[in-house]
Amino acid sequence: MTMSPFKLQRTRLLCASLALSLLLGACASPAAIEEAEMLSRGGQHESAVERLQGALKERPDDRTLRLALIREQDRAVAALSAQATAARDAGQTDEFKRAVSRMAQAAPQHPRTQALRAEVERLQRRVRLFKEAQAAVEAKTYERAEATLRDLLGEEPGNARARALLARVEEVRASQARSQATQTLAVGTKPVTLEFREAPLKSVFEALARAANLNFVFDKDVRGDTKTTVFLRNLSVDEALRVILSTQQLGYRLLNDNTVLVFPSTQQKQRDVLETVTKSYFLTNTDPKQAQTLVRTVAKTRDIFIDERLNLLVVRDTPEVVRLIDRLIQNLDVAEAEVVLELEVMEVSSSKVDEIGLSLPDVANYGLPGSATAISSVSGLRWSTANPAAIATLKSSRGLSNLLANPSIRARNREKAKVLLGEKLPVFTTTSTANVGVSASVNYLDVGLKLEVEPQVQLDNDVTIKVALEVSSVTKQVEGPQGSVAYQIGTRQASTTLRIRDGETQILAGLINDNETRNSAGVPGLHELPIAGRLFGTTKDTRDKTEVILLVTPRVVRNVVQPSLATAMSPSGTESQPGAMPMRLRDSASAVIPTAGSALGNAGGPRPMDSGRAAAAGAPVLGVTGPEEVMPGAAFQVMVSNPTAQPLNTTVTVDTSVVDITTAGGESGRIAVTVPPRGRKPLMLRAKPDVSFSETTVAMEGGEPLRLRVRNPALPDPADGDPNQVEPPSQPIIDSGGGNEFH
């Protein structure tokens, strides 16, 4: 085909233009890469990426530019990622976000960029959650704040600000739980008088509601038409309510300080209505299994969990039962006593050997001296003996040895401690088995001094020690079959139980081994003569005597510190309702004394009102505390308390005619005591056994004394007076309001 001159010229121009473009592009590509390298070497990775991105837009098919861009993007991401990580670790949130934004501009599809962008989103979410939690705390919606903070800490467990805020929320919620668990009626101490005969139960509650300004809410299963008879005069509101509810088999729950929910006191209804609390006990000195057994036996708690790894006990029950468990755990989780036993073992041995006499020849020869040939005649024959003919022996020796062992062992209460001073002797045993052959084994036998002690520290600082002592030695080596070796062992053993005072030394002696032998050799018959026998033979007298002596000195390092209420009786509820308060009412005179609040609890039975004295007793006071009454001859413990922030140096004084101080240094009735700041110091006392009844005090300089009564329970109490005399009833106390008596 023939092309026109015009088309031919046009084709030539197009080819020339394409060739020029390819030449210019080839020249531009190395220039852009070289310029990007220079920027990268100067640390301007982002500018290098922008330069390559611009060049790649002009030549999108240039693979050299694409590879150079990918390489430079990796460098930029690495540098910016290091900056972002450093800013995040330093808590510079804004710098972290700016670094991630620059990474998104330089390499938006890079995996590290996408990961950090996701982390920025999580960070923003955490900031939002923390602000929501702060707003919830300020609005006092602590349940929402706790849920938000736990969600935040689930993502970032190391967030210190969130943990601090959660600790604050938990403290507030714990305070709310304590307040709800110990909620009381505002008018619980107000005295009322109720007199009803065969009246409907709801009428009684209606009268009590009007008299005490209370609100009652009845469960649907409460029968209001039940007839009841009530004659109560001058009782507080909570006591009257407690009596009525208990006699009608009803339980209650406080909804606020003047509203009471009444329901049937059945086990199922209590589970549905009464609130429970959960508490964890990290035990220090006791086994969690023992604590679990105690709680299940005494408190009847079923919801209980133990973790032996953490020594943890977790219980779930009503607040009244949990308070009972608090007292039980406090009395159980007490540090064990420890004692240092200073032991001294001596083995004294002596030996005595006396040998005296004449050693005469054993054989006399008759013949020719020095001749070994046969004798042909009797001429020249004579008697001859060994030379010398006699040896005089005069020898005496004495020996004395003393083997001393003086170990000092620290042992826990009721734990065995062992001491072995000696050596282990190998004893080889061979065993022959048919079709197998002979096999040998070795066993080791302990020989020497073996001592086992098991101390038990008493509360009065006496130490009961079980002692087992054994001293053995090899007396003879015996060869057995097939070359085996055995030993003949001589041993002396003693075991006993001692009760020693702290610091007292007890000696265990008399383990004597006395061997006496007498050997005589000489002319038969003549060497046995009383005196002249020494001229016809020798006599050897040997006497070996050994004695083992054990000295034991206990030193109490730490005794059991009894809790202040360990020996006192405390209410524990009934068999069906552990933790419920007793039915005992107070005197009428004390019913009109207003207190800080009644003790109407949240369980199936009310709690007694806390008087001002009881509240004061719960707080630490500077003085001496302990049991109020003890038996004659009984040992007991008192505590010297120091609630101040300074060490306390004081003196405790007792009447030595009634009580003895068993602690060292208190023989004169006065003992110096040093108590650390906000600490306690135990003292062991013992009531004299010959005192049948006496009242005394354990006084402390500058502190509250302990009033103590020593009484024999088998004898009548003189303070009770004549048991046949009836005390006149006290005058009724009527509330001045006048509207508290109903008929």
C-alpha positions, 0 to 999 in steps of 0.5 A: 500500500502506498502512503501519502506524503502527508501521512508519512510525514505525520508518522515520522513526527510521532515516532520522533516524539515518542523516542524523545519522551523515552529519552527524557523519562530515562534521564528523569528517573535516575535524577529523582532517585538520586535526589531522594537518596540525598534527602534520605541521607539527611534524615528527610525521609518524608521529603524523599517519599514525596519526591519519589511519589511525584516522579512516580505519578509522571511515570506510573509504569517505572518499576525502578521508581516503584522499588525506590519508593517502597524502600524509602517508605520502609525507612520513613515508617521505621523512623516515625515508628520509633518517634511514635513509640517513644512518645507513647511510652512517655505519655505524650499522646498528642506527639504520638498522634502526630507521628502516626498521622505523618506515617499515614501520609508517608505510607498509608498501606504499611502494616506498621502504620495500620497497627499504630492507627488502630492503637490510636483509636484504642487510645482515644477509646480509653481516654473516652472511657476514663472521662466517662468514669470520672463523670460517673464518680462525680455524679456518684453513680459508682456502679457505672464507674466501676463497670467502665473502669474494669472495661478500661483495665481489661484493655490496658491493665497497666493504666495507673490513673484508672487503677487509682480511680478504681481503688477510690471507687472500691473504697466508696462502695466498700463503705456503702456496703459496710453502711448497708450491712450495719444500717440501723433504725433512726428511732431504735432507742425510743421507748414505747409501751405496747399492750394488746390481747388477742389482737391481729398482728397487723394492728400491732405493727400499725400501732408501732408504726404510729408510735415510732414513725416507722414504715412497714412493708409486708411480704405477700406470705405474711398472715396479718390476721394472726392473733397475738398478745403483747404486753411490753412496757418501756422497751426500745423500738428495736427491742419491741420489734425484735420480740414481736418478730421472733415470737411470730417466726418472722424476719425483717430487712431494713430498707432505710433508717425508718422502713422495715420489710417483714417476711416469714422467717423460712430458709427459702424466704431468707435466701430470696430476701436477705442480701449477702456480702462476699469477703476474702481472707488471706490467711497468714498462720493457718491452713485454709482447710482448717479455716474452712472446717471451722467456718462450716461447723460454727457459722454454717456457711455453705458458700465457701472457697479456698485456694491453697496456693494463695492461702485464701479463704472466700466466703459469701453470706449475710453481713451478720454471719460474715461478722461472726466469721471475722471473729472466728478467723481472728481467733484462728489465724494467730502466729504459732509459738517458737522456741530456741532450744539450747542443748548440751550433750556430754559423754564423760568416760574414764578408764582404769587399768592395774596389772601387778605380779610375776610372770613365771615360765609356762614350760619347763624342759628336762634334757641336754640344753641346746641339743637336738640329737637323740639322747643315748644316756641319762648322764648330763640331763638337767631342767631348763626354762625360758630366759629370763625365768620370771618377769615382774609386772608393775603397771597402772594406767588412767584415762579420761575423755569428755565428748561435748556437743552444744547445738542450738535449735529454733523450733516451731510449736509442736514441730520435731527437731533432730540432731545427729552427730556421728557417722553413717556406716555402710552395710553391704547386703548380697542377694542371690536370685535363681537364674539371675545371679548375685546382686549387692546393695549397700545400706547406711547405719547411723552411729553416734549421737541422735537427739529428737526434741518436740517442744510445745510452748504453753501460754504461761511461757512454760515449755513442754518438751518430748526428748528422745536421746540415743547414743550408739557406738560400734563395739565389734565388726562381724563378717557375714557370708560371702564377704559381707560385713555387719556391725555389733552396735552398743546403744543407750537410749532415753526418752521422756517428757519435760515441762520447763520454764522459760530460761530454766536448765534441766539436766538429764543424767544417769545413762551410765555404762560401767564395765569392770573385769579382773584377769589372773594368770599364773601357777595353777592353785598358787596364783589364787592365794590372797596375798602370796598369789602375786608371787606366782602369777599376775593380776590385771584389773580393768574398769571402764565407765561412761556417762551421758549427760543432757542439758536442755534450756528453752528460750521462748522467742515468740508466744501465742498472742491471744486476740483481745476477745479470744477468751470472752463469750460472744453472741453467735445466733441460733442453731438455725440462724447463725449470727442472729442476735440473742433474745435477751432484753436490756434493763428498763433503765437503760432503754431510755438512754439514747445512743448513736443508733439502734442495732436493728440489723438486716438478718432474720433476727435483730442485733442488740443496740450498741451503747456508748460504752460498747462503742468505746470498747471497740476503739483502741484505748491506752490501757490494759484489756483482758478477761473480766473473770477467771478461775483460781489457778488459771493462767490467762493473758492481758494486753497492754495497748498503745494507740498513740504514735509514740513508743510507750514505756510504762509499768504494769502493777498487780496485787501479788496476793491475788495474781502472779505475773508469770512473765520474767521480771514480774516477781515483785508485782511490777513489771516494766513494759515497752509497747511499740507505736499503735501496738500491743504487748501481751503479759501472762498472769496466773490467778492464785489457786488458793483464792476462791473469790476476790476482785482486783485490778491490773493497773498501768501508769497513765492508762485504763486499768483492767478490773478483774474478778477471781471466782470459783464457779462452784461457790456462790457469788457474794455479789449476788446476795441471797438468791431467795430474796426477790428484788423489787421491780423497777418503776415503769418509764413512760415516754413523755410523748404520751402516745406510745401506749396502746390497748 
